[in-house]
């Protein structure tokens, strides 16, 4: 008896140790994914800085810092509770305000950090749409409201186990027997940020000089293609935390005879589909734009990001070949919405509404068409196959229920964000809190609102850190004899 008790105790201790190790591995995986997603803020900052004119660089970079800081407090106090405060109703969460009773059996601190990184990503998308003409206080107001209320409600609907549209709903029937599948946020993150930016840019109106007196479009190009490329690569890198990290756990075996196949395999497949969609969209944009212009690096970067935004919904439930289809069509969706925006005289310096809103909506539809039955069961049913199977992609024989759920998600996101963010931007506009004055916009907000330019153009004897308003760099061509080249240069530039 003593020997048997000893053996049982040892088995119990071993089982407990394995459970603890599993929790530690999964939490470490989620934390690392959260760090990657947070690094996307640096990508947003670089992309935004390169896409605006030099006179507004400090302003747009400061707004990216503000998104993270203000979003952190608002999501801690309200946002996480509204999104994941179980037990609750299908519309809004009502527990865990200020992370009360966290950690628990459902959530740990790593879950909050990961979801906060998602929330501020949505706010960062919106800031790109209203860049170069928005007051600083407006960023503070909309960022706190978006991350503390608007975004958490949508994430509760789709991602919480209580949400009315959730594919992981624990009680009650699923929407169309399926629930809306938005694995990593084509709708929840990208559409929310894109639609919010759409309303902000519409209510503010275009930047001065964006359209001439006859209504023709005038390109106000960003000042640094290098920063655009750097930002794109940082965002691409962070997407490997955004999409594969949305599994939350990695050490889960699937119910298959193959011991080498489990959730770790699904994580790898998700990274592959993410990669292929982005690559395809970037190349498609490159060659389509070349037909009517030059090899434009900015267009390629935006196309690549459009493909990544689109695949985010179905990255875990589609085959790699389907991701190529997703990326190809996403590029044309972006091109089409950009043409439409130009005709409607809509001004979005970063194409954020078209890219994140338009391509995000396409990503949801794509999932309803191409989601594979096996992968849907693995991700949402832990690999178990039930007698009545969960609906899957329409084009793969799964019927139209999942596709219908995806359409519903698109419509409710557009409606919710429009009903909340639209009035907020309109009220701020009426209270003169939204748009800067024409004089400040023409001079640039760096010098009028932030005390100086982002770049020092020349050494100043008077100790000032910025040139006078209206100063521009120009090339000085030699007259007569050529000056002595400096470091191999044939011209002096000031």
C-alpha positions as CSV (number, residue, x, y, z in Angstrom):
1,X,0.0,0.0,0.0
2,X,2.8,2.4,0.9
3,X,4.6,1.5,-2.3
4,X,1.4,2.1,-4.4
5,X,0.8,5.4,-2.7
6,X,4.3,6.5,-3.3
7,X,4.1,5.5,-7.0
8,X,0.7,7.4,-7.4
9,X,2.2,10.4,-5.7
10,X,5.1,10.4,-8.1
11,X,2.8,10.1,-11.1
12,X,0.6,13.0,-9.8
13,X,3.7,15.2,-9.3
14,X,4.9,14.4,-12.8
15,X,1.5,15.2,-14.3
16,X,1.5,18.5,-12.4
17,X,5.0,19.3,-13.6
18,X,4.0,18.6,-17.2
19,X,0.9,20.9,-16.8
20,X,3.0,23.7,-15.4
21,X,5.5,23.3,-18.2
22,X,2.7,23.4,-20.7
23,X,1.3,26.6,-19.2
24,X,4.8,28.2,-19.1
25,X,5.5,27.4,-22.7
26,X,2.1,28.7,-23.9
27,X,2.5,31.9,-21.9
28,X,6.0,32.5,-23.2
29,X,4.8,31.9,-26.7
30,X,2.0,34.4,-26.2
31,X,4.2,37.0,-24.6
32,X,6.7,36.7,-27.5
33,X,3.9,37.2,-29.9
34,X,2.7,40.2,-28.0
35,X,6.2,41.7,-28.3
36,X,6.1,41.2,-32.1
37,X,2.7,42.8,-32.4
38,X,3.9,45.7,-30.3
39,X,6.9,46.1,-32.5
40,X,4.4,46.8,-35.3
41,X,3.9,50.2,-33.7
42,X,7.4,51.1,-34.7
43,X,6.5,49.9,-38.2
44,X,3.4,52.1,-38.2
45,X,5.5,55.1,-37.0
46,X,8.1,54.6,-39.8
47,X,5.5,54.0,-42.5
48,X,3.5,57.1,-41.4
49,X,6.6,59.3,-41.2
50,X,7.8,58.3,-44.7
51,X,4.3,58.8,-46.2
52,X,3.8,62.4,-45.0
53,X,5.7,65.5,-46.0
54,X,8.8,66.4,-44.0
55,X,7.1,69.3,-42.3
56,X,4.7,67.0,-40.5
57,X,7.1,64.2,-39.5
58,X,7.4,64.9,-35.8
59,X,3.6,65.3,-35.5
60,X,2.7,62.0,-37.0
61,X,5.4,60.1,-35.0
62,X,4.1,61.7,-31.8
63,X,0.6,60.6,-32.6
64,X,1.9,57.0,-32.9
65,X,3.4,57.3,-29.4
66,X,0.2,58.7,-28.2
67,X,-1.8,55.8,-29.6
68,X,0.2,53.3,-27.5
69,X,0.2,55.4,-24.3
70,X,-3.4,56.5,-24.3
71,X,-4.5,53.2,-25.6
72,X,-2.7,51.4,-22.8
73,X,-4.5,53.2,-20.0
74,X,-8.0,53.1,-21.6
75,X,-7.7,49.4,-22.5
76,X,-6.5,48.6,-19.0
77,X,-9.3,50.5,-17.3
78,X,-12.2,49.7,-19.6
79,X,-11.2,48.0,-22.9
80,X,-10.2,44.5,-21.7
81,X,-13.3,44.2,-19.5
82,X,-15.6,45.2,-22.3
83,X,-13.9,42.7,-24.7
84,X,-13.3,39.6,-22.5
85,X,-15.1,40.2,-19.2
86,X,-16.8,36.8,-18.9
87,X,-19.4,35.8,-17.9
88,X,-21.4,38.3,-19.7
89,X,-23.9,38.9,-22.5
90,X,-23.4,38.7,-26.2
91,X,-22.9,42.4,-26.7
92,X,-20.4,43.6,-24.1
93,X,-18.2,42.2,-21.3
94,X,-18.7,43.3,-17.7
95,X,-15.9,41.9,-15.6
96,X,-12.1,42.4,-15.1
97,X,-12.1,46.2,-15.1
98,X,-8.6,47.3,-14.3
99,X,-7.6,43.6,-14.6
100,X,-9.5,42.7,-11.4
101,X,-9.4,38.9,-10.7
102,X,-6.7,38.4,-13.4
103,X,-5.0,35.9,-13.7
104,X,-7.7,33.3,-13.6
105,X,-8.5,30.0,-15.4
106,X,-9.4,31.9,-18.6
107,X,-6.9,34.8,-18.8
108,X,-3.4,35.6,-17.6
109,X,-1.5,38.9,-17.8
110,X,-0.1,37.8,-21.1
111,X,-3.6,37.8,-22.7
112,X,-4.1,41.4,-21.7
113,X,-0.7,42.5,-23.1
114,X,-1.4,40.7,-26.4
115,X,-4.9,42.2,-26.8
116,X,-3.7,45.7,-25.9
117,X,-1.1,45.4,-28.7
118,X,-4.0,44.6,-31.1
119,X,-6.2,47.5,-29.8
120,X,-3.5,50.1,-30.4
121,X,-2.9,48.7,-33.9
122,X,-6.5,49.6,-34.8
123,X,-5.9,53.2,-33.4
124,X,-2.7,53.4,-35.4
125,X,-4.5,52.6,-38.6
126,X,-6.9,55.5,-38.0
127,X,-4.2,58.0,-37.4
128,X,-2.8,57.5,-40.9
129,X,-6.1,58.4,-42.6
130,X,-6.3,61.8,-40.9
131,X,-2.6,62.7,-41.0
132,X,-1.2,66.2,-41.8
133,X,-4.2,68.2,-40.8
134,X,-5.5,67.0,-37.4
135,X,-5.1,68.7,-34.0
136,X,-3.2,66.9,-31.3
137,X,-6.1,66.9,-28.9
138,X,-8.3,65.1,-31.4
139,X,-5.8,62.2,-31.5
140,X,-6.0,61.9,-27.7
141,X,-9.8,61.9,-27.7
142,X,-10.4,59.4,-30.6
143,X,-7.6,57.1,-29.5
144,X,-8.9,56.7,-26.0
145,X,-12.5,56.2,-27.3
146,X,-11.5,53.7,-30.0
147,X,-9.3,51.5,-27.8
148,X,-11.4,51.8,-24.7
149,X,-14.9,51.3,-26.2
150,X,-15.4,50.9,-29.9
151,X,-12.8,48.3,-30.7
152,X,-13.4,46.2,-27.5
153,X,-17.1,45.8,-28.3
154,X,-16.3,44.4,-31.8
155,X,-13.7,42.1,-30.4
156,X,-16.2,40.8,-27.8
157,X,-18.7,40.0,-30.5
158,X,-16.3,38.0,-32.6
159,X,-13.6,36.7,-30.2
160,X,-15.1,36.4,-26.8
161,X,-16.6,33.0,-25.8
162,X,-19.8,35.0,-25.0
163,X,-20.0,37.0,-28.2
164,X,-23.1,36.7,-30.3
165,X,-21.1,36.3,-33.5
166,X,-18.2,34.3,-32.0
167,X,-17.1,31.0,-33.6
168,X,-15.9,29.9,-30.2
169,X,-19.2,30.6,-28.3
170,X,-19.7,28.3,-25.4
171,X,-23.4,28.6,-24.8
172,X,-26.3,29.0,-27.2
173,X,-26.3,28.5,-30.9
174,X,-23.7,29.8,-33.3
175,X,-24.5,32.4,-35.9
176,X,-25.7,30.3,-38.9
177,X,-24.3,27.3,-37.1
178,X,-20.8,28.5,-37.8
179,X,-20.1,31.9,-36.2
180,X,-18.0,34.5,-37.9
181,X,-14.4,33.3,-38.5
182,X,-12.0,36.2,-38.2
183,X,-9.0,34.4,-36.8
184,X,-6.6,37.3,-36.3
185,X,-8.6,40.4,-37.2
186,X,-9.2,41.4,-40.8
187,X,-12.5,42.7,-39.6
188,X,-12.0,43.2,-35.8
189,X,-8.8,45.2,-36.2
190,X,-8.3,46.3,-39.8
191,X,-11.8,47.1,-40.7
192,X,-12.5,48.9,-37.4
193,X,-9.4,51.0,-37.8
194,X,-10.0,51.6,-41.5
195,X,-13.7,52.6,-41.2
196,X,-12.9,54.9,-38.3
197,X,-10.2,56.5,-40.5
198,X,-12.7,56.8,-43.3
199,X,-15.1,58.9,-41.3
200,X,-12.3,61.0,-39.9
201,X,-10.9,61.8,-43.3
202,X,-14.4,62.4,-44.8
203,X,-15.4,64.8,-42.1
204,X,-12.1,66.7,-42.1
205,X,-11.9,66.9,-45.8
206,X,-8.8,66.7,-48.0
207,X,-5.5,68.4,-47.3
208,X,-4.9,71.8,-48.8
209,X,-3.6,71.3,-52.3
210,X,-4.6,67.7,-52.6
211,X,-7.1,68.6,-55.4
212,X,-6.7,71.6,-57.6
213,X,-9.4,74.1,-58.6
214,X,-10.6,72.0,-61.4
215,X,-11.0,69.0,-59.1
216,X,-8.0,67.0,-60.5
217,X,-5.9,65.0,-58.1
218,X,-2.5,66.4,-57.1
219,X,0.0,64.0,-55.6
220,X,1.3,65.1,-52.2
221,X,4.0,62.5,-51.9
222,X,5.7,61.4,-48.7
223,X,9.2,62.7,-48.1
224,X,11.0,59.3,-47.5
225,X,10.7,56.1,-49.5
226,X,13.3,54.7,-47.2
227,X,11.2,55.1,-44.1
228,X,8.2,53.6,-46.0
229,X,10.2,50.5,-46.8
230,X,11.6,50.2,-43.3
231,X,8.1,50.5,-41.8
232,X,6.7,47.9,-44.2
233,X,9.4,45.3,-43.3
234,X,8.8,46.0,-39.6
235,X,5.1,45.5,-40.0
236,X,5.6,42.4,-42.0
237,X,7.9,41.0,-39.3
238,X,5.3,41.9,-36.6
239,X,2.6,40.1,-38.6
240,X,4.2,36.8,-37.5
241,X,3.1,37.6,-34.0
242,X,-0.2,39.0,-35.2
243,X,-1.4,35.9,-37.1
244,X,0.4,32.8,-35.7
245,X,0.2,34.3,-32.2
246,X,-3.6,34.4,-32.3
247,X,-3.6,30.7,-31.5
248,X,-2.6,31.8,-27.9
249,X,-1.3,28.3,-27.3
250,X,1.2,26.2,-29.2
251,X,1.6,23.0,-27.1
252,X,-1.7,21.3,-28.1
253,X,-1.8,18.0,-29.8
254,X,-4.5,17.3,-32.4
255,X,-6.6,14.1,-32.5
256,X,-4.8,12.5,-35.3
257,X,-2.7,9.3,-35.6
258,X,0.4,11.4,-36.4
259,X,2.3,12.4,-33.3
260,X,4.3,15.0,-35.2
261,X,1.1,16.9,-36.1
262,X,-0.4,19.4,-33.7
263,X,-1.2,23.0,-33.1
264,X,2.5,23.8,-33.6
265,X,2.0,22.6,-37.2
266,X,-1.0,24.9,-37.6
267,X,1.1,27.8,-36.3
268,X,3.7,27.1,-39.0
269,X,1.0,26.9,-41.7
270,X,-0.4,30.2,-40.6
271,X,3.0,31.8,-41.0
272,X,3.3,30.4,-44.5
273,X,-0.2,31.6,-45.6
274,X,0.6,35.0,-44.2
275,X,3.9,35.1,-46.2
276,X,2.4,34.0,-49.5
277,X,-0.5,36.4,-49.4
278,X,1.7,39.4,-48.8
279,X,4.3,38.4,-51.4
280,X,1.6,37.8,-54.0
281,X,-0.2,41.1,-53.3
282,X,3.1,43.0,-53.5
283,X,4.1,41.5,-56.8
284,X,0.7,42.0,-58.3
285,X,0.7,45.6,-57.4
286,X,4.2,46.1,-58.8
287,X,3.3,44.8,-62.2
288,X,-0.2,46.2,-62.4
289,X,1.1,49.7,-61.5
290,X,4.0,49.3,-64.0
291,X,1.6,49.2,-66.8
292,X,0.6,52.8,-66.2
293,X,3.7,54.2,-64.6
294,X,7.0,53.5,-62.9
295,X,8.3,50.8,-60.6
296,X,6.9,52.5,-57.5
297,X,8.2,51.2,-54.2
298,X,5.5,52.9,-52.2
299,X,2.7,51.2,-54.2
300,X,4.4,47.8,-53.8
301,X,4.7,48.3,-50.0
302,X,1.0,49.3,-49.7
303,X,0.0,46.3,-51.9
304,X,2.0,43.9,-49.7
305,X,0.4,45.3,-46.6
306,X,-3.0,44.9,-48.3
307,X,-2.4,41.3,-48.8
308,X,-1.3,40.8,-45.2
309,X,-4.5,42.6,-44.0
310,X,-6.7,40.4,-46.1
311,X,-5.2,37.0,-45.1
312,X,-5.4,37.9,-41.4
313,X,-9.0,36.6,-41.2
314,X,-8.4,33.1,-42.8
315,X,-4.7,32.6,-42.3
316,X,-5.3,29.6,-40.0
317,X,-8.0,27.8,-41.9
318,X,-6.9,28.0,-45.6
319,X,-4.4,26.1,-47.7
320,X,-1.2,27.9,-48.8
321,X,-2.4,27.9,-52.5
322,X,-5.6,29.8,-51.4
323,X,-3.4,32.5,-49.7
324,X,-2.0,33.2,-53.1
325,X,-5.5,33.8,-54.5
326,X,-6.2,36.0,-51.5
327,X,-3.2,38.2,-52.1
328,X,-3.8,38.5,-55.8
329,X,-7.3,39.8,-55.4
330,X,-6.4,42.0,-52.4
331,X,-4.0,43.9,-54.6
332,X,-6.8,44.7,-57.1
333,X,-9.2,45.6,-54.3
334,X,-6.7,48.1,-53.1
335,X,-6.1,49.5,-56.6
336,X,-9.9,49.7,-57.2
337,X,-10.6,51.5,-53.9
338,X,-7.8,54.0,-54.6
339,X,-9.3,54.8,-58.0
340,X,-12.7,55.3,-56.3
341,X,-11.2,57.5,-53.6
342,X,-9.6,59.7,-56.3
343,X,-12.9,60.1,-58.1
344,X,-14.7,61.0,-54.9
345,X,-12.0,63.4,-53.9
346,X,-11.3,61.5,-50.7
347,X,-7.9,62.1,-49.2
348,X,-6.1,59.5,-47.1
349,X,-2.3,60.1,-47.0
350,X,-1.6,56.4,-46.1
351,X,-4.5,54.8,-48.1
352,X,-5.4,53.3,-44.7
353,X,-9.2,53.2,-45.2
354,X,-8.8,51.6,-48.6
355,X,-6.0,49.2,-47.5
356,X,-7.3,48.1,-44.1
357,X,-11.0,48.7,-44.6
358,X,-11.3,47.4,-48.2
359,X,-8.7,44.6,-48.0
360,X,-10.0,43.6,-44.6
361,X,-13.5,43.2,-45.9
362,X,-12.2,41.1,-48.8
363,X,-10.3,38.9,-46.3
364,X,-13.6,38.1,-44.5
365,X,-15.3,37.2,-47.7
366,X,-12.3,35.1,-48.8
367,X,-12.5,33.1,-45.6
368,X,-16.1,32.3,-46.2
369,X,-15.2,31.0,-49.6
370,X,-11.9,29.1,-49.0
371,X,-11.9,27.9,-45.4
372,X,-11.0,24.2,-45.3
373,X,-13.1,21.8,-43.3
374,X,-10.2,20.0,-41.6
375,X,-8.5,23.2,-40.5
376,X,-11.8,24.7,-39.3
377,X,-12.3,21.7,-37.0
378,X,-8.7,21.8,-35.8
379,X,-8.8,25.5,-34.9
380,X,-12.3,25.8,-33.6
381,X,-13.2,22.3,-32.4
382,X,-9.8,21.2,-31.2
383,X,-9.5,18.7,-34.0
384,X,-12.7,16.8,-33.1
385,X,-15.1,15.9,-35.9
386,X,-18.7,16.1,-34.9
387,X,-21.7,14.3,-36.4
388,X,-23.0,17.6,-37.6
389,X,-20.0,19.3,-39.0
390,X,-19.3,23.0,-38.7
391,X,-19.8,24.9,-42.0
392,X,-16.7,25.8,-44.0
393,X,-15.8,27.4,-47.3
394,X,-18.4,27.8,-50.0
395,X,-16.0,27.0,-52.8
396,X,-14.9,23.9,-51.0
397,X,-18.3,22.4,-50.6
398,X,-19.1,23.7,-47.2
399,X,-22.3,25.6,-48.1
400,X,-23.1,29.2,-47.7
401,X,-23.6,29.5,-44.0
402,X,-20.1,30.6,-43.1
403,X,-20.1,33.0,-46.0
404,X,-23.3,34.5,-44.7
405,X,-21.8,34.9,-41.3
406,X,-18.9,36.7,-42.8
407,X,-21.2,39.1,-44.6
408,X,-23.0,39.8,-41.4
409,X,-19.7,40.6,-39.7
410,X,-18.8,43.1,-42.4
411,X,-22.1,44.9,-42.1
412,X,-22.2,45.1,-38.3
413,X,-18.6,46.4,-38.2
414,X,-19.4,49.1,-40.7
415,X,-22.6,50.0,-38.9
416,X,-21.1,50.0,-35.4
417,X,-18.0,52.0,-36.2
418,X,-20.0,54.5,-38.3
419,X,-22.5,55.0,-35.5
420,X,-19.8,55.7,-32.9
421,X,-16.8,57.2,-34.6
422,X,-18.7,59.2,-37.2
423,X,-20.5,61.3,-34.6
424,X,-17.4,61.7,-32.5
425,X,-15.4,63.2,-35.4
426,X,-18.4,65.4,-36.4
427,X,-18.7,66.8,-32.8
428,X,-15.0,67.5,-32.6
429,X,-15.2,69.2,-36.0
430,X,-18.1,71.4,-34.8
431,X,-16.2,72.3,-31.6
432,X,-13.1,73.2,-33.7
433,X,-11.1,70.4,-32.0
434,X,-10.4,68.3,-35.1
435,X,-8.7,70.2,-37.9
436,X,-5.8,72.7,-37.6
437,X,-6.0,76.2,-39.2
438,X,-5.1,76.7,-42.8
439,X,-2.0,78.6,-41.8
440,X,-0.7,75.9,-39.5
441,X,-1.4,73.2,-42.2
442,X,0.5,75.2,-44.9
443,X,3.5,75.9,-42.6
444,X,3.6,72.3,-41.3
445,X,2.6,71.2,-37.8
446,X,6.2,70.4,-36.8
447,X,7.1,74.1,-36.6
448,X,3.7,75.5,-35.6
449,X,2.7,72.8,-33.0
450,X,5.9,71.0,-31.9
451,X,8.6,73.6,-31.8
452,X,10.7,72.7,-34.8
453,X,11.3,70.4,-37.7
454,X,12.2,66.7,-37.4
455,X,15.4,67.2,-39.4
456,X,18.2,69.7,-38.9
457,X,19.0,70.9,-42.3
458,X,22.1,73.0,-41.5
459,X,24.3,74.1,-38.6
460,X,22.8,77.1,-37.0
461,X,25.1,79.6,-35.3
462,X,22.2,81.0,-33.3
463,X,21.5,77.6,-31.7
464,X,18.0,77.2,-33.3
465,X,17.0,73.7,-34.2
466,X,15.0,74.5,-37.3
467,X,15.2,76.6,-40.4
468,X,12.8,79.5,-41.0
469,X,9.4,78.7,-42.4
470,X,9.6,78.4,-46.1
471,X,13.2,77.1,-46.1
472,X,13.8,74.5,-48.7
473,X,16.8,72.5,-49.7
474,X,18.2,73.2,-53.1
475,X,21.1,72.0,-55.2
476,X,23.9,74.5,-55.9
477,X,25.3,73.9,-59.4
478,X,28.9,75.1,-59.9
479,X,29.5,78.0,-62.2
480,X,32.8,78.1,-64.0
481,X,35.4,75.9,-62.4
482,X,34.2,72.8,-60.6
483,X,34.8,72.9,-56.8
484,X,36.8,70.2,-55.2
485,X,34.6,67.1,-54.7
486,X,33.9,66.1,-51.1
487,X,33.9,62.4,-50.4
488,X,33.4,61.6,-54.1
489,X,30.5,64.0,-54.6
490,X,30.4,66.2,-57.6
491,X,27.9,68.7,-56.2
492,X,27.5,70.5,-52.9
493,X,24.0,70.3,-51.4
494,X,22.6,72.7,-48.7
